[in-house]
Amino acid sequence: MFLGSFNYSVDSKGRISIPSRFRKYVNQEANDTFIITRGILQCIDIYPQDNWKLDVLTRIDQLDDFDPDESAFKRLLLELAAEDKLDSQSRLLIPKNLLEFAGIEKDALILGQNKKIEVWNPDIYEILKKENSKPFSEIAKQVMQKKPK
């Protein structure tokens, strides 16, 4: 389970370190391999390979290629996706096109999101938080009242 936030830098080759507090939650089945793709918002999503297969790929496989919206979603999600394995210094190489999509040049905010990791430009993330007009208490009430699936 990925929890918390960390400030890191992206090196000149586009690599970013995965925090040690996150690495301890990567299952052996992932084999230190991650799927890196665009987030729903202007960020980068990083999934351990086993979580990707279980939580995302199974849902993608259910999408209808003959439905224009479902096909477009799949295309947009996968067009920038990449797979990488942690190097000896626990870094992942983030493709340049994903860094550009997220507006990340040097500084990066790494957020734990339970089964995935989000990487943000810290300035963009702060703007997003300020633009959210609902207080946390209202959002919590709305989303936590839903019945579990």
Order of alpha helices (4+ residues) and beta strands (2+ residues): beta-beta-alpha-beta-beta-alpha-alpha-beta-beta-alpha-beta-beta-alpha-alpha
